[in-house]
């Protein structure tokens, strides 16, 4: 018969493995965010606007990754071992929103690289702006589940995205994705400032208990 300590270690290893899987899903989704625009730009006529849209895709991917791994994203593997119940139940739903947001953003970039100029159709705005909103919603809920902390600055930036959505329909698609990238950059900077100042300090996940 296995000793209780050994069984506990096995369960902890399984939970840690689960945390790794969630991060791998996110990485694969971010890879898709780069793959689809790369394939699109490789099969269309090269123009400066398309090249700029591709560069924005790359920058956006880096920003989404930075926002994901900030604090709670980086500590998922530890948190899911220390407090498995609530986090294990919530992680699939929050990561579904995160991945859905990334996939929507990838579809938006694919559209923009195909047609970077002209007005941005409303349906395109829903995809381009809705993707980051879904991502941020999942990321914010995830942080709350792990640390019981609400990132009000991130919610404020989400409100900015929603507010500017009607206005960007009058902009060329390449400017629409540039606008969303600027908002994501603002979020990444806000996260860095929040961490540096120690405001809303999150607890050490190694001290959490189920």
N, C-alpha and C positions, 0 to 999 in steps of 0.2 A: 504493500500500500504506500502510495506516495505521501511524503511528509507535507504538512500544511504549508510550510515555508516554500517547498519546491513548487507546489501547486500555485501558490500566490505569485511566484516568480514567472511561471509559465503564463498565467493570465496577464501579468504586467507586460510580458514580451509580446503577447498577442495584441494588447491595446496599443503598444508603441508601434507595432507593425501597421495597425489600422491608421494611426496618425500619419505614418509615412505614405500610406496609400492616398489619403486625402490631399497631401501636398503634391504627390505625383500626378493626380488628376488635374490639379491646378496648373502644373508645369506643362502637361500635355495640351491643355486648353490654350495656354499662352503660346505654345509652339504653333498651334493652329492659327492664332492671331497673326503670326508672321508668315506662315506657309501660304495661306490663301492670297494675300496681297502679292507675295513673291511670284506665285504662279500667274496671277493676273497681269502683273507688269511685264512678265516675260513673254506673254502672248499678245500684247497690245503694242501699238506704236509708241515709241518713247517720246515724251514731252516733258518740259520742265515741271509742269503742274503735276503730272503723274509721279515724277521723281520726288517732289516735295511731299506728296501724299504718302509715298512709301517711307520717307524719312520720319514723318509724323507717326506712322504705324510703329516703327521701331521704338521711337521715344515713348509712345503710349504703352507699349508692352513693358518697357522698363519701369514706367511709373506704376502700372497696375501691379507688377511684381513687388515693387517697393512698398506699396500700400498694403498688399496682402501680408507680407512677412513682418510688417511693423508690429513688434511686441507679440500680440496674441497669435499671429500667424506663425511666427518663429518658434513659439513655445507650445504648439499644439501637441507634439509628441509627449512632452512632459505632463501637460495638463490633462490629457486624456487618460494617463496612467494614474495620476494622483486623485482625480475626481471623475471617474469613468461614467457614472450614471447619467447626469444631466448633459454632459458634453457629448457622450456617445450618441445620445438620442437626438441632440440638436445638430451635430456636425453634418449629417447627410443633407438636411434641409438648407442650412446656411451655405454649404459648398455647392449645392444645386443652383442656388441663386448666383453665387460667384461665377460658376462655370457658364451658366446661361448668359450672364452679362458679358463674359469674354467672347462667347460664340456669337452673340449679337453684334458686338463690336467688330469682330472679324468679318461678318457679313457686310457691315457698314463700310469697312475699309475696302472690301472687294468692289462694292458699288462705286465708291468714290474714285478709286484708281481707274475703273472703267470709264467714268465720266466725271472728271474733276472740276469742270467749269459749268457755268449756267446756274440757274436757281436750284435750290435743294428741295426736292419734293417732300411733302409732309410725311409720307410713308418712310422716306429715307431718314428724316429727322427722328422719327420714332425709333428706328433701329440704331442710329448713330448715338443719340443722346440716351435712349433707353438702356443701351448696353451698360455704360458706366453707372447708371442709376441702379440697375439690378445688382451689379458688382458691389457697389458701395453699400447697398441695403443688406446684402448677405454678409459683407465684411463687418458692418456695424453691429448687426444682431449677433454675429459670432463673438465679437469682442465683449458684448454684454453678457453672453452666456458664460464665457470663460472667466471674466473678471468682475462682472456686475458693474461695469463702468460704461456710461453712455458717452460716445465721442460727439459732443455737441458741435464741434467745429466741422466734423465730417457731414453731419446732418445739415448744417448751414450751407455747405458747398453743394450738397444734393439739391437744396432749395434753389440755389443759383442756377444749376443745370435745368431744373424744371422751368424756372422763370425765363431763361433765355431761349428755350425751345421754340416759341413762336417767332422770335426775331431772326433766328438763323435760317429760316426758310427763304429769306431774301438774300442770303449769302451764297456764293459758290460752294459746292460740297467740300472743296479742299479747305476753305476757311471754316466750315462747320466743324470738321474734325480737328482743326487747329484750335478752335475755341474750346472744345471738350478736353483737348490735351492741356490747355492752359489751366483749366479748372482742376484737372488731376494733378498738375504740377503744384497748384496752390494747396491741395490736400496733403501732398507729400511734404511740402514745406511746413504746413501747420502741424503735421505729425512730428516733424523734427523739432520744431520750436516747443511743442508740448512736452516732448521727452527731455529736451535740454533744460527747460525751466522747472521740470519736476511737477508740473501741474497735472492734476488727476492721476497721481502716481498709482500704477497698478501693483497689486500684491505679487510677491514672489510665488510663481506657480509651484515651486518645490515645496512650499509650505501648505498647499491646499490639501484638503482632506475630503473624501467622498461623504 
